[in-house]
Amino acid sequence: MSDATLPFADLERVYEQLAEMLDELPESQERLFLAQLALALAHRVGDVELVTAAIEEARRGIADVSR
């Protein structure tokens, strides 16, 4: 994707905050929250190719877990 990456410690912080936020939400709002988050991050990235590559990476990750 991109050369810019978060250090592992920062990635852990992001994961923790995301997990806490999802725990606070009703299950019926989780998908909407994740969609809004994805769009907010895509807006900040500002590169449609990077965003579509990230979507594909996430899709492959889900496919790997499902096996």
Buried (B, 14 or more C-beta within 10 A) or exposed (E): EEEEEEEEEEEEEEEEEEEEEEEEEEEEEEEEBBEEEBEEEBEEBEEEEBBEEBEEEEEEEEEEEEE
